[in-house]
Amino acid sequence: MRETIQRRRVRAEFIARGLASREEAKRTGVYIDADVVHAELAKKLAQARTRLQKKARA
């Protein structure tokens, strides 16, 4: 039961952040393309994996 409540809360917060971001983009006219965001996230993930691999070898 607690997990369900937690999941709903996290989901609601996620949606609220997305809606706020959309409104900010409409207000400012500044949009960031999803491909750019995905590329940045992929880069961060690759860096984190590299760090973990180096740590595991040490």
PDB file with SEQRES, HELIX, SHEET and CRYST1 records, atoms N, CA, C and O in Angstrom:
SEQRES   1 A   58  MET ARG GLU THR ILE GLN ARG ARG ARG VAL ARG ALA GLU          
SEQRES   2 A   58  PHE ILE ALA ARG GLY LEU ALA SER ARG GLU GLU ALA LYS          
SEQRES   3 A   58  ARG THR GLY VAL TYR ILE ASP ALA ASP VAL VAL HIS ALA          
SEQRES   4 A   58  GLU LEU ALA LYS LYS LEU ALA GLN ALA ARG THR ARG LEU          
SEQRES   5 A   58  GLN LYS LYS ALA ARG ALA                                      
HELIX    1 AA1 ARG A    2  THR A   28  1                                  27    
HELIX    2 AA2 ALA A   34  ARG A   57  1                                  24    
CRYST1    1.000    1.000    1.000  90.00  90.00  90.00 P 1           1          
ATOM      1  N   MET A   1       0.826  -1.196   0.000  1.00  0.00           N  
ATOM      2  CA  MET A   1       0.000   0.000   0.000  1.00  0.00           C  
ATOM      3  C   MET A   1       0.871   1.261   0.000  1.00  0.00           C  
ATOM      4  O   MET A   1       0.628   2.193  -0.767  1.00  0.00           O  
ATOM      5  N   ARG A   2       1.877   1.279   0.861  1.00  0.00           N  
ATOM      6  CA  ARG A   2       2.747   2.458   0.935  1.00  0.00           C  
ATOM      7  C   ARG A   2       3.485   2.679  -0.383  1.00  0.00           C  
ATOM      8  O   ARG A   2       3.688   3.816  -0.807  1.00  0.00           O  
ATOM      9  N   GLU A   3       3.885   1.576  -1.029  1.00  0.00           N  
ATOM     10  CA  GLU A   3       4.574   1.698  -2.318  1.00  0.00           C  
ATOM     11  C   GLU A   3       3.669   2.346  -3.352  1.00  0.00           C  
ATOM     12  O   GLU A   3       4.117   3.179  -4.140  1.00  0.00           O  
ATOM     13  N   THR A   4       2.409   1.969  -3.351  1.00  0.00           N  
ATOM     14  CA  THR A   4       1.453   2.534  -4.300  1.00  0.00           C  
ATOM     15  C   THR A   4       1.288   4.027  -4.067  1.00  0.00           C  
ATOM     16  O   THR A   4       1.265   4.811  -5.016  1.00  0.00           O  
ATOM     17  N   ILE A   5       1.175   4.412  -2.824  1.00  0.00           N  
ATOM     18  CA  ILE A   5       1.039   5.833  -2.485  1.00  0.00           C  
ATOM     19  C   ILE A   5       2.293   6.592  -2.901  1.00  0.00           C  
ATOM     20  O   ILE A   5       2.207   7.682  -3.466  1.00  0.00           O  
ATOM     21  N   GLN A   6       3.455   6.015  -2.621  1.00  0.00           N  
ATOM     22  CA  GLN A   6       4.729   6.640  -2.988  1.00  0.00           C  
ATOM     23  C   GLN A   6       4.822   6.798  -4.505  1.00  0.00           C  
ATOM     24  O   GLN A   6       5.208   7.857  -4.999  1.00  0.00           O  
ATOM     25  N   ARG A   7       4.467   5.741  -5.245  1.00  0.00           N  
ATOM     26  CA  ARG A   7       4.518   5.797  -6.711  1.00  0.00           C  
ATOM     27  C   ARG A   7       3.603   6.885  -7.254  1.00  0.00           C  
ATOM     28  O   ARG A   7       3.978   7.622  -8.166  1.00  0.00           O  
ATOM     29  N   ARG A   8       2.413   6.983  -6.695  1.00  0.00           N  
ATOM     30  CA  ARG A   8       1.462   8.015  -7.140  1.00  0.00           C  
ATOM     31  C   ARG A   8       2.003   9.409  -6.864  1.00  0.00           C  
ATOM     32  O   ARG A   8       1.865  10.309  -7.693  1.00  0.00           O  
ATOM     33  N   ARG A   9       2.616   9.588  -5.705  1.00  0.00           N  
ATOM     34  CA  ARG A   9       3.179  10.887  -5.348  1.00  0.00           C  
ATOM     35  C   ARG A   9       4.317  11.259  -6.293  1.00  0.00           C  
ATOM     36  O   ARG A   9       4.385  12.384  -6.787  1.00  0.00           O  
ATOM     37  N   VAL A  10       5.205  10.307  -6.537  1.00  0.00           N  
ATOM     38  CA  VAL A  10       6.337  10.557  -7.431  1.00  0.00           C  
ATOM     39  C   VAL A  10       5.838  10.866  -8.840  1.00  0.00           C  
ATOM     40  O   VAL A  10       6.349  11.768  -9.504  1.00  0.00           O  
ATOM     41  N   ARG A  11       4.845  10.121  -9.285  1.00  0.00           N  
ATOM     42  CA  ARG A  11       4.278  10.351 -10.626  1.00  0.00           C  
ATOM     43  C   ARG A  11       3.648  11.733 -10.716  1.00  0.00           C  
ATOM     44  O   ARG A  11       3.845  12.444 -11.701  1.00  0.00           O  
ATOM     45  N   ALA A  12       2.898  12.114  -9.701  1.00  0.00           N  
ATOM     46  CA  ALA A  12       2.255  13.432  -9.690  1.00  0.00           C  
ATOM     47  C   ALA A  12       3.297  14.547  -9.707  1.00  0.00           C  
ATOM     48  O   ALA A  12       3.125  15.551 -10.396  1.00  0.00           O  
ATOM     49  N   GLU A  13       4.377  14.369  -8.948  1.00  0.00           N  
ATOM     50  CA  GLU A  13       5.452  15.371  -8.936  1.00  0.00           C  
ATOM     51  C   GLU A  13       6.126  15.459 -10.302  1.00  0.00           C  
ATOM     52  O   GLU A  13       6.449  16.551 -10.768  1.00  0.00           O  
ATOM     53  N   PHE A  14       6.338  14.315 -10.939  1.00  0.00           N  
ATOM     54  CA  PHE A  14       6.950  14.280 -12.269  1.00  0.00           C  
ATOM     55  C   PHE A  14       6.083  15.033 -13.275  1.00  0.00           C  
ATOM     56  O   PHE A  14       6.583  15.841 -14.058  1.00  0.00           O  
ATOM     57  N   ILE A  15       4.802  14.766 -13.246  1.00  0.00           N  
ATOM     58  CA  ILE A  15       3.880  15.440 -14.162  1.00  0.00           C  
ATOM     59  C   ILE A  15       3.852  16.933 -13.883  1.00  0.00           C  
ATOM     60  O   ILE A  15       3.842  17.736 -14.816  1.00  0.00           O  
ATOM     61  N   ALA A  16       3.838  17.314 -12.618  1.00  0.00           N  
ATOM     62  CA  ALA A  16       3.831  18.736 -12.259  1.00  0.00           C  
ATOM     63  C   ALA A  16       5.082  19.437 -12.781  1.00  0.00           C  
ATOM     64  O   ALA A  16       4.997  20.553 -13.294  1.00  0.00           O  
ATOM     65  N   ARG A  17       6.249  18.786 -12.655  1.00  0.00           N  
ATOM     66  CA  ARG A  17       7.487  19.379 -13.184  1.00  0.00           C  
ATOM     67  C   ARG A  17       7.414  19.530 -14.696  1.00  0.00           C  
ATOM     68  O   ARG A  17       7.849  20.545 -15.240  1.00  0.00           O  
ATOM     69  N   GLY A  18       6.871  18.535 -15.373  1.00  0.00           N  
ATOM     70  CA  GLY A  18       6.738  18.601 -16.828  1.00  0.00           C  
ATOM     71  C   GLY A  18       5.821  19.720 -17.264  1.00  0.00           C  
ATOM     72  O   GLY A  18       6.128  20.446 -18.210  1.00  0.00           O  
ATOM     73  N   LEU A  19       4.703  19.868 -16.589  1.00  0.00           N  
ATOM     74  CA  LEU A  19       3.761  20.939 -16.927  1.00  0.00           C  
ATOM     75  C   LEU A  19       4.365  22.310 -16.650  1.00  0.00           C  
ATOM     76  O   LEU A  19       4.179  23.244 -17.430  1.00  0.00           O  
ATOM     77  N   ALA A  20       5.085  22.430 -15.545  1.00  0.00           N  
ATOM     78  CA  ALA A  20       5.743  23.701 -15.226  1.00  0.00           C  
ATOM     79  C   ALA A  20       6.797  24.031 -16.274  1.00  0.00           C  
ATOM     80  O   ALA A  20       6.944  25.185 -16.676  1.00  0.00           O  
ATOM     81  N   SER A  21       7.524  23.018 -16.712  1.00  0.00           N  
ATOM     82  CA  SER A  21       8.544  23.218 -17.739  1.00  0.00           C  
ATOM     83  C   SER A  21       7.903  23.661 -19.049  1.00  0.00           C  
ATOM     84  O   SER A  21       8.415  24.548 -19.732  1.00  0.00           O  
ATOM     85  N   ARG A  22       6.798  23.046 -19.387  1.00  0.00           N  
ATOM     86  CA  ARG A  22       6.082  23.428 -20.613  1.00  0.00           C  
ATOM     87  C   ARG A  22       5.631  24.875 -20.542  1.00  0.00           C  
ATOM     88  O   ARG A  22       5.784  25.624 -21.507  1.00  0.00           O  
ATOM     89  N   GLU A  23       5.082  25.268 -19.415  1.00  0.00           N  
ATOM     90  CA  GLU A  23       4.621  26.645 -19.261  1.00  0.00           C  
ATOM     91  C   GLU A  23       5.783  27.635 -19.330  1.00  0.00           C  
ATOM     92  O   GLU A  23       5.658  28.709 -19.918  1.00  0.00           O  
ATOM     93  N   GLU A  24       6.908  27.268 -18.727  1.00  0.00           N  
ATOM     94  CA  GLU A  24       8.100  28.122 -18.776  1.00  0.00           C  
ATOM     95  C   GLU A  24       8.584  28.274 -20.220  1.00  0.00           C  
ATOM     96  O   GLU A  24       8.967  29.365 -20.643  1.00  0.00           O  
ATOM     97  N   ALA A  25       8.563  27.182 -20.964  1.00  0.00           N  
ATOM     98  CA  ALA A  25       8.982  27.235 -22.370  1.00  0.00           C  
ATOM     99  C   ALA A  25       8.031  28.117 -23.180  1.00  0.00           C  
ATOM    100  O   ALA A  25       8.472  28.894 -24.027  1.00  0.00           O  
ATOM    101  N   LYS A  26       6.748  27.997 -22.926  1.00  0.00           N  
ATOM    102  CA  LYS A  26       5.778  28.852 -23.627  1.00  0.00           C  
ATOM    103  C   LYS A  26       6.004  30.316 -23.279  1.00  0.00           C  
ATOM    104  O   LYS A  26       5.940  31.189 -24.145  1.00  0.00           O  
ATOM    105  N   ARG A  27       6.269  30.577 -22.000  1.00  0.00           N  
ATOM    106  CA  ARG A  27       6.438  31.946 -21.533  1.00  0.00           C  
ATOM    107  C   ARG A  27       7.695  32.590 -22.111  1.00  0.00           C  
ATOM    108  O   ARG A  27       7.672  33.747 -22.532  1.00  0.00           O  
ATOM    109  N   THR A  28       8.785  31.835 -22.126  1.00  0.00           N  
ATOM    110  CA  THR A  28      10.067  32.398 -22.552  1.00  0.00           C  
ATOM    111  C   THR A  28      10.359  32.192 -24.034  1.00  0.00           C  
ATOM    112  O   THR A  28      11.175  32.908 -24.616  1.00  0.00           O  
ATOM    113  N   GLY A  29       9.696  31.219 -24.638  1.00  0.00           N  
ATOM    114  CA  GLY A  29       9.985  30.892 -26.029  1.00  0.00           C  
ATOM    115  C   GLY A  29      11.257  30.080 -26.191  1.00  0.00           C  
ATOM    116  O   GLY A  29      11.723  29.868 -27.310  1.00  0.00           O  
ATOM    117  N   VAL A  30      11.826  29.622 -25.076  1.00  0.00           N  
ATOM    118  CA  VAL A  30      13.058  28.833 -25.108  1.00  0.00           C  
ATOM    119  C   VAL A  30      12.694  27.357 -24.953  1.00  0.00           C  
ATOM    120  O   VAL A  30      12.157  26.932 -23.930  1.00  0.00           O  
ATOM    121  N   TYR A  31      12.998  26.603 -25.985  1.00  0.00           N  
ATOM    122  CA  TYR A  31      12.716  25.171 -25.990  1.00  0.00           C  
ATOM    123  C   TYR A  31      14.021  24.413 -26.191  1.00  0.00           C  
ATOM    124  O   TYR A  31      14.900  24.863 -26.925  1.00  0.00           O  
ATOM    125  N   ILE A  32      14.142  23.280 -25.547  1.00  0.00           N  
ATOM    126  CA  ILE A  32      15.302  22.413 -25.754  1.00  0.00           C  
ATOM    127  C   ILE A  32      14.789  21.138 -26.410  1.00  0.00           C  
ATOM    128  O   ILE A  32      13.926  20.446 -25.871  1.00  0.00           O  
ATOM    129  N   ASP A  33      15.335  20.847 -27.573  1.00  0.00           N  
ATOM    130  CA  ASP A  33      14.913  19.685 -28.341  1.00  0.00           C  
ATOM    131  C   ASP A  33      15.178  18.394 -27.558  1.00  0.00           C  
ATOM    132  O   ASP A  33      16.206  18.269 -26.892  1.00  0.00           O  
ATOM    133  N   ALA A  34      14.269  17.458 -27.639  1.00  0.00           N  
ATOM    134  CA  ALA A  34      14.411  16.190 -26.919  1.00  0.00           C  
ATOM    135  C   ALA A  34      15.684  15.455 -27.317  1.00  0.00           C  
ATOM    136  O   ALA A  34      16.307  14.803 -26.479  1.00  0.00           O  
ATOM    137  N   ASP A  35      16.080  15.552 -28.584  1.00  0.00           N  
ATOM    138  CA  ASP A  35      17.311  14.886 -29.025  1.00  0.00           C  
ATOM    139  C   ASP A  35      18.532  15.431 -28.288  1.00  0.00           C  
ATOM    140  O   ASP A  35      19.460  14.683 -27.979  1.00  0.00           O  
ATOM    141  N   VAL A  36      18.530  16.724 -28.007  1.00  0.00           N  
ATOM    142  CA  VAL A  36      19.637  17.343 -27.272  1.00  0.00           C  
ATOM    143  C   VAL A  36      19.665  16.810 -25.837  1.00  0.00           C  
ATOM    144  O   VAL A  36      20.725  16.465 -25.314  1.00  0.00           O  
ATOM    145  N   VAL A  37      18.514  16.751 -25.225  1.00  0.00           N  
ATOM    146  CA  VAL A  37      18.424  16.245 -23.850  1.00  0.00           C  
ATOM    147  C   VAL A  37      18.873  14.786 -23.797  1.00  0.00           C  
ATOM    148  O   VAL A  37      19.639  14.399 -22.914  1.00  0.00           O  
ATOM    149  N   HIS A  38      18.397  13.984 -24.740  1.00  0.00           N  
ATOM    150  CA  HIS A  38      18.776  12.567 -24.764  1.00  0.00           C  
ATOM    151  C   HIS A  38      20.278  12.403 -24.954  1.00  0.00           C  
ATOM    152  O   HIS A  38      20.896  11.548 -24.319  1.00  0.00           O  
ATOM    153  N   ALA A  39      20.860  13.211 -25.817  1.00  0.00           N  
ATOM    154  CA  ALA A  39      22.310  13.138 -26.042  1.00  0.00           C  
ATOM    155  C   ALA A  39      23.077  13.488 -24.769  1.00  0.00           C  
ATOM    156  O   ALA A  39      24.061  12.828 -24.435  1.00  0.00           O  
ATOM    157  N   GLU A  40      22.633  14.515 -24.065  1.00  0.00           N  
ATOM    158  CA  GLU A  40      23.294  14.905 -22.814  1.00  0.00           C  
ATOM    159  C   GLU A  40      23.179  13.802 -21.763  1.00  0.00           C  
ATOM    160  O   GLU A  40      24.141  13.509 -21.053  1.00  0.00           O  
ATOM    161  N   LEU A  41      22.001  13.198 -21.672  1.00  0.00           N  
ATOM    162  CA  LEU A  41      21.809  12.115 -20.704  1.00  0.00           C  
ATOM    163  C   LEU A  41      22.652  10.897 -21.066  1.00  0.00           C  
ATOM    164  O   LEU A  41      23.221  10.252 -20.185  1.00  0.00           O  
ATOM    165  N   ALA A  42      22.735  10.580 -22.352  1.00  0.00           N  
ATOM    166  CA  ALA A  42      23.557   9.448 -22.792  1.00  0.00           C  
ATOM    167  C   ALA A  42      25.025   9.690 -22.456  1.00  0.00           C  
ATOM    168  O   ALA A  42      25.734   8.769 -22.049  1.00  0.00           O  
ATOM    169  N   LYS A  43      25.475  10.926 -22.625  1.00  0.00           N  
ATOM    170  CA  LYS A  43      26.861  11.271 -22.302  1.00  0.00           C  
ATOM    171  C   LYS A  43      27.123  11.092 -20.803  1.00  0.00           C  
ATOM    172  O   LYS A  43      28.145  10.529 -20.410  1.00  0.00           O  
ATOM    173  N   LYS A  44      26.192  11.575 -19.971  1.00  0.00           N  
ATOM    174  CA  LYS A  44      26.344  11.434 -18.519  1.00  0.00           C  
ATOM    175  C   LYS A  44      26.356   9.962 -18.112  1.00  0.00           C  
ATOM    176  O   LYS A  44      27.130   9.557 -17.244  1.00  0.00           O  
ATOM    177  N   LEU A  45      25.496   9.169 -18.742  1.00  0.00           N  
ATOM    178  CA  LEU A  45      25.438   7.745 -18.438  1.00  0.00           C  
ATOM    179  C   LEU A  45      26.745   7.058 -18.816  1.00  0.00           C  
ATOM    180  O   LEU A  45      27.259   6.238 -18.055  1.00  0.00           O  
ATOM    181  N   ALA A  46      27.279   7.385 -19.979  1.00  0.00           N  
ATOM    182  CA  ALA A  46      28.550   6.801 -20.416  1.00  0.00           C  
ATOM    183  C   ALA A  46      29.673   7.174 -19.454  1.00  0.00           C  
ATOM    184  O   ALA A  46      30.510   6.335 -19.122  1.00  0.00           O  
ATOM    185  N   GLN A  47      29.695   8.417 -19.009  1.00  0.00           N  
ATOM    186  CA  GLN A  47      30.717   8.857 -18.060  1.00  0.00           C  
ATOM    187  C   GLN A  47      30.595   8.107 -16.734  1.00  0.00           C  
ATOM    188  O   GLN A  47      31.599   7.699 -16.150  1.00  0.00           O  
ATOM    189  N   ALA A  48      29.368   7.929 -16.267  1.00  0.00           N  
ATOM    190  CA  ALA A  48      29.149   7.215 -15.008  1.00  0.00           C  
ATOM    191  C   ALA A  48      29.588   5.759 -15.135  1.00  0.00           C  
ATOM    192  O   ALA A  48      30.196   5.206 -14.218  1.00  0.00           O  
ATOM    193  N   ARG A  49      29.282   5.146 -16.262  1.00  0.00           N  
ATOM    194  CA  ARG A  49      29.690   3.753 -16.476  1.00  0.00           C  
ATOM    195  C   ARG A  49      31.211   3.636 -16.496  1.00  0.00           C  
ATOM    196  O   ARG A  49      31.776   2.699 -15.931  1.00  0.00           O  
ATOM    197  N   THR A  50      31.863   4.584 -17.144  1.00  0.00           N  
ATOM    198  CA  THR A  50      33.327   4.579 -17.200  1.00  0.00           C  
ATOM    199  C   THR A  50      33.912   4.693 -15.796  1.00  0.00           C  
ATOM    200  O   THR A  50      34.845   3.971 -15.445  1.00  0.00           O  
ATOM    201  N   ARG A  51      33.359   5.605 -14.996  1.00  0.00           N  
ATOM    202  CA  ARG A  51      33.835   5.762 -13.616  1.00  0.00           C  
ATOM    203  C   ARG A  51      33.660   4.469 -12.824  1.00  0.00           C  
ATOM    204  O   ARG A  51      34.555   4.062 -12.083  1.00  0.00           O  
ATOM    205  N   LEU A  52      32.509   3.829 -12.983  1.00  0.00           N  
ATOM    206  CA  LEU A  52      32.249   2.587 -12.252  1.00  0.00           C  
ATOM    207  C   LEU A  52      33.197   1.473 -12.689  1.00  0.00           C  
ATOM    208  O   LEU A  52      33.670   0.694 -11.862  1.00  0.00           O  
ATOM    209  N   GLN A  53      33.470   1.399 -13.984  1.00  0.00           N  
ATOM    210  CA  GLN A  53      34.390   0.375 -14.480  1.00  0.00           C  
ATOM    211  C   GLN A  53      35.791   0.596 -13.929  1.00  0.00           C  
ATOM    212  O   GLN A  53      36.467  -0.356 -13.538  1.00  0.00           O  
ATOM    213  N   LYS A  54      36.227   1.848 -13.897  1.00  0.00           N  
ATOM    214  CA  LYS A  54      37.550   2.162 -13.357  1.00  0.00           C  
ATOM    215  C   LYS A  54      37.613   1.827 -11.874  1.00  0.00           C  
ATOM    216  O   LYS A  54      38.617   1.312 -11.382  1.00  0.00           O  
ATOM    217  N   LYS A  55      36.532   2.126 -11.172  1.00  0.00           N  
ATOM    218  CA  LYS A  55      36.468   1.858  -9.736  1.00  0.00           C  
ATOM    219  C   LYS A  55      36.512   0.348  -9.470  1.00  0.00           C  
ATOM    220  O   LYS A  55      37.149  -0.102  -8.518  1.00  0.00           O  
ATOM    221  N   ALA A  56      35.832  -0.427 -10.318  1.00  0.00           N  
ATOM    222  CA  ALA A  56      35.786  -1.878 -10.141  1.00  0.00           C  
ATOM    223  C   ALA A  56      37.148  -2.510 -10.392  1.00  0.00           C  
ATOM    224  O   ALA A  56      37.487  -3.523  -9.778  1.00  0.00           O  
ATOM    225  N   ARG A  57      37.926  -1.921 -11.285  1.00  0.00           N  
ATOM    226  CA  ARG A  57      39.260  -2.451 -11.601  1.00  0.00           C  
ATOM    227  C   ARG A  57      40.276  -2.131 -10.505  1.00  0.00           C  
ATOM    228  O   ARG A  57      41.259  -2.851 -10.329  1.00  0.00           O  
ATOM    229  N   ALA A  58      40.030  -1.059  -9.781  1.00  0.00           N  
ATOM    230  CA  ALA A  58      41.005  -0.597  -8.769  1.00  0.00           C  
ATOM    231  C   ALA A  58      41.016  -1.463  -7.530  1.00  0.00           C  
ATOM    232  O   ALA A  58      41.778  -1.200  -6.600  1.00  0.00           O  
TER     233      ALA A  58                                                      
END                                                                             
